[in-house]
Amino acid sequence: MDLSALRGNERLKDQLSRQERGRGLSHAYIISGPAGSGRHTLARLLAAAMVCTSRGERPCGQCGPCLKVLRGIHPDVAIISGPDKGKPIAVDQVRAMRADAYIRPNEGERKIYILEGAGQMNASAQNAMLKLLEEGPRYASFLLLADSAGGLLQTVRSRCEELALLPAGSGEEPEGERSLLAGRLADALEGAGELELLEAAMALDTKGGREELLALLSALETELSARAVRGGNRRRLLRAAELVKKLQGGARLNVNAGQLSGWLCAGMFEDL
C-alpha cells in the first residue's frame, strides 16, 4: 500500500501493506491517536484503497475513485460527525447510517463510513453501531476515529481491528505497540476464557526487559480502570486491575514474565 502521506508509524504501515496484499483490508477499523497523529489522513488513505481500481499498489492516488476520496467528493464515502460542534454522534445518526448502509454503493464495490469522535458516543449509539458491525452488508466498511480506543465498548472493539497511531513527531515506536498489547490484554481479562487469557498473557513476555514490562503493566492498569468506570464486566475488570497492581510489585522484584502471566491467569479464575 502507498501510505507515504501518513507521517511516521512505519510498523503500522507495514502491517497494513502486508494485510492488503494477503487477506485484504478489514471491514472495520478503530483508528486511535492524539490530535495531529494522522487519524483523518489514514482514514482517507484506507477509504481510497478500498475503492481504488488500480491493478497495482493501492491506493494509487491517480484513478478516478482515489482522486474523489482524496478530494472528499466520492459518493460511497461518508463522514459522520456529531449533530453540532463538540457533540458526539447520536443514536439516531447511527440508525440512519444503518438504513443507508443497505442501499448498494453508487460507483464501487464498497461503501465506507468514517465516524469522527467515535469514542465519545454514548452506550445507546455504540450498541446501535455494534448491531451494524455484526449484521451490516458485506460491502459496508467502517472507520471509527477516536482519541483512544478505550472510549469504545469492549463489544465494539472486539469486532474491529485497532490501529493505534503515535503522537506527531514521536520516534518511540514501542508506545503504539504497547497500547495495542494493553488493549488486547484488557479484552481477554474482561471476557475471555482461561485458555484465551493464557495465550493473551504471553504478551507480558516483552523484549524490552523489566522497564518495558512495567510500562506495559501500567498501561494495562490504566486501560482496565477506564473500562471499569464506563461499565462492562465490572467484577472482572476490578479484579484484573487489582491483580495487575500485584504484578507490578512482582516485576519490580525481578519476577520473570512467565511467572507473572501464570499469576494473572490463576488469580482471574480463582473463585470467580
Phi, psi and omega in degrees: 000146175266097180246027185296339179290342177270122182284140176063208177054043186298321181295317179295319180295321178294320178300314180293322180296316179294323179295317181295322179287334183268256184282350181096167182288150180288165177274351183209128178230144166258119179254108184244157179156158180291168178305135179087000182278346178106022181302312182292323178299312180295321179299316179296320180294318178295318178298317179297318180298326182289334181249357183300139181256005180293146176271355179255223182292138179240144352287141182281336180075006184234333180289165181304310180300317179300312182298322179294319179296313184294335177268356178078027183234014180285129184291344181258009178239114183245138175256122182252123177227172182300158182297331178223159181302130179086354180258145182284164175300132184266162182298325179296325177292321178294320179295321177295321178296321179298318178296319180293327183298334181275359171271123187299156181302150180285317189238319187252198180264351182228154176238128191237135179240125178254116184257115180275140179062037184300328181292348181265356179296144178283176186298323181296315180295320180291324178292324175294322177294322179300317180299322180291320178296325183279322191241001183294163180296153185297333183277353183273135179233151186226131178240107184263116181265134182206151173298319180214137179296340180297343178283352181259148178300147180300326179295324176290315182299324184292344180256009178232160170263139185261133177238104183263116181272147177279153176302148179304132178082001181279136175253008185265084180303326181301335181298316179295317179295321180298318179298318178296316180298317179298319178296317180293320178296319179297320177302313182294318180294329182280326189218357186273162173279182186297315183294315180297321179294320179298319179294318180293324183293345177297342178295341179293340179279071183283160179268358185265006178082194187298319182297318179291324177298316178297321179295320178294316179296324177294317178296322179293318179299317179299316180296316180295319180296319179296319180292323179296323178294321182285337183126222182078203180278082188298325182298312180290321182297317181291321177296317180298319180297320178294319179296320181296324176299319179292323178296325178297320177296319178296319180297323179294336178266013176069025171294136185288156186298324180298319179291322179297319179294326175296317177300318182297312183293317180296317181294327182292328186251011176280110179059030180278000000 
